């Protein structure tokens, strides 16, 4: 290791590494506790102050240890509310910040370097977009530049940056080859769930909850269809089946949860018979830390890899075997015309005829439902009567309905008569249950914006709710009262169903993105991020197998072996191309290289070849063939070269001065006519 004279606190390497660590901590703003982030920023400010020279003494280890003990006690207190994953992330940032305060030796610098690399890896757990990948890539380069700067402080930062970028570009094709051929093994452990990062839909839905989601333009998932895309009125993306109603809220039924647990223990998975036309597509879902997935009914896995990660419930809901802590790609095949009566009818009847325990909630709705049941004996007639009521009474569709905290269904049906999709679905499902018709609410998303042909982007504001009613032999049938009240919501999307000033009214950033110039940039970024998600983040074992089949035809062990050997041979060839010229160049010192260039220039000008003559003898031999000024300059160069060659350890400034003199001599002699 090269000896560094300046203390660590006064080196540019430590300052650059401190700034990178601070930026990394800020990029993890969401999962970090505020006081942990504040400690990281204060540690960075401390290093800046030390670098400038305003404060020189490094805090004592005892002080840092006491601070670390206090922080650990506070972190243990908060760990019960934020979960194991976020606790570990905060602990890592705390450790890095305390090490940054104590930074006083090369060992501390290396520890901080390794910690920062690990934090970059943690960052990919929370941010996997294309732009964040570039961001973390730049921070990695900055870390490597800081480390290189520590070992060779005499070189400038631009020199180090150019060198690191060159090495990174050289490593890129090797990384791509390894990415393509290294087997995509399943994870060795499951990622612990973070409690504070759950977004979007939840398994407890009140009538006003989904309306609040429409003020968010956050991406939920993208779907890539291999064939025709469903028409807008067919794009019902099921997420959660809600079957328990307490008079105010809909939740997943406890009986359904218990049945799922029993089926999992018995390794029994719902496997309905499928028929009719189908759509095949790939979904790339954003992280939600929830188990539910998104698909159009009836959705089944389209390949083995998706089948391994998906569990199908008897309520036609598809679930992931592990929470979606990162972006997840899976492939589905949906059969919209398949029979939806292939369930446990006794369980469905019992769960979906459940009513609130108290009869004092929504008494007007109970009376209204009883009157409809008396007038209409059939299930179809009762359902149609409810839909007709919505139309006849002039109900309106709005994102900002009034609060209905006490008697939500009564207030909606008979007082306010305005609401969002969840108000209509909740009221209709409850009314049908009062008429002895099994009914349930389904929460999910409807629609999707076309990103490019065959690709739909579904956002948070596409959140939607509808109902399913049991109609005898037909089984579960979907009814959407929103389609009756606001058909433009189903055909054209939510922006056409509400007034423009109400849509995303509280999201100024999203409204700003609707400007033409920014909208074009947003589309371009969405396309880049989509391709990144599909071909890089979504490059799983199934895609790797498809690539091998494309390259090798029938995949056999012998062909795979030959392919791997060929790729490793290509990597070896690339390494040889990178390093052999560098090694050959480094065999000759810079002083020798420039002296030989000067000799070559003299040979071109005089026609005299040096052969095996020494520097002084060659200078005397060409003296009469050169102009007086050039001859004197070459003689001085030869003498300086001899001194540098036989000097035990020439100083760097002497070598640089010799190189400058050689350059000046070559420029001067190049103006002379060749011999």
Secondary structure, 3 states (H helix, E strand, C coil): CCCCCCCHHHCHHHHHHHHHHHHHHHHCCCCCCHHHHHHHHHHHHHHHHHHHCCCCCCCCHHHHHHHHHHHHHHHHHHHHHHHHHHHHHHHHHHHHHHHHHCCCCHHHHHHHHHHHHHHHHHHHHHCCCHHHHHHHHHHHHHHHHHHHHHHCCCCCHHHHHHHHHHHHHHHHHHHHHHHHHCCCCCCCCCCCCCHHHCCCCCCEEECCHHHHHCCCCCEEEEEEECCCCCCHHHCEEEEEEECEECCCEEECCHHHHHHHHHHHHCCCCCCCCCCCCCEEEEEEECCCCCCECCEECCEEECCHHHHHHEEECCCCCEEECCCCCCCEEEEEEECCCCCECCCCHHHHHHHHCCCCCCCCCCHHHHHHHHHHHHHCCCHHHHHHHHHHHHHHCCCEECCCCCCCCCCHHHHHHHHHCEECHHHHHHHHHHHHHHCCCCEEEEEEEECCEEEECCEEEEEHHHEEEEEEEECHHHEEEEECHHHHHCHHHHHHCHHHHCCCCCCCCCCHHHHHCCCHHHHHHHHHHHHHHHHHHHHHHCCCHHHHHHHHHHHHCCCCHHHHHHHHHHHHHHHHHHHHHHHHHHHHHHCCCHHHHHHHHHHHHHHHHHCCCCCCCCHHHHHHHCHHHCCHHHHHHHHHHHHHHHHHHHCCCCCHHHHHHHHHHHHHHHHHHCCCCCC
